[in-house]
């Protein structure tokens, strides 16, 4: 099971470099949530240990929230603590 929060609530949380945009690099460069870093979905799916520390909490988002939800479920099963930002970047831009 994974944890989630509404993407609009991200402004209420201190993230300290643990906000990850899992979209492709070109999508990230077109626009992103300030303070996020880009680690594409496939990189995290295949080799999460190269990017994540099991002692930290990471907040993941994609464009709509579906890929980040799947990835959070996968990563949490591997022992990482991830939180899905429901609604993704699209909702953040439309309502944020």
N, C-alpha and C positions, 0 to 999 in steps of 0.2 A: 504494500500500500504506500501511497505517496501523500505528501501534504501539499495543500495549495492555498493561495491567497489571491484576491482580486488584483489584477495588474495595477489598478488605480491606487491601491493601498501601498504600493512600493515607496511612495514618497514619505510614508510614516515610519519606515524601517531604516536603520543604519546598516548598510550592506558591506562596507569596507572591502571593496574589490571582489566581491563574491556574486556579482550579477553577471550572468552569462547569456549572451545572445547566441543561440544555436543555429541561426540561419546561415546561409552561404555568405562568403566574404563580400560579394558584390551587393547583396541585400543589406548587410550591415553598413557598408559604405554609403548607401543611399539614405540611411537614417537609422538611428538607434536610440535607446534610452541612455541618457547621460550617465556616465560612470560604469557602463557595461563594457565587458571585453567580449571578443568574438572567438568562440571555439565551435566550429561547425558540428552539427548533429553526428555525422559519421565518425568524426575523430573521437568524440566522447563515447559513442556506442562501442567502438572497437578497442579503444585503449584509455579508459577513464583514469587509470592509475598514473598516466603520464601528465594529467592535468588537475586532478582533484586530490585533496587530502581528506582522509576519512574523519578527521577531527573537526572539520569546518562544515558550515551550512552554506549551500549554494542555491541561488535563485535563478531559475532557467526560464527563458521565454523564446518563442519562435514568432511566426507571423500571426497565427490564429489561436495557438494554444494546444493544438492536437499533437504535434511532434514533441513538444516539451513535456506534455503529460505522459506520453509513452516512454520518453527517455528518463523522466523522473522515476517512474515505476521500475524500470530496468536498473537504474543506478542504485536506488534504495535497496533492491534485492541483493545487490553486490556489497552492501554495507556503507554506502555513501549517503549523506543526509542532503537531500535536494528538495526544493520547494518549487512547484509549478506556478507561474504567474498566469492565472486564468484570463483568457481574452487576448493575450499576446500583444505584440507591437501594434497591430491594427487597431485594437480597442484603445490602447494607450494614446495613440495619435488622435483618434476620433473623439475621445471623451476626456483626455487628459489635458 
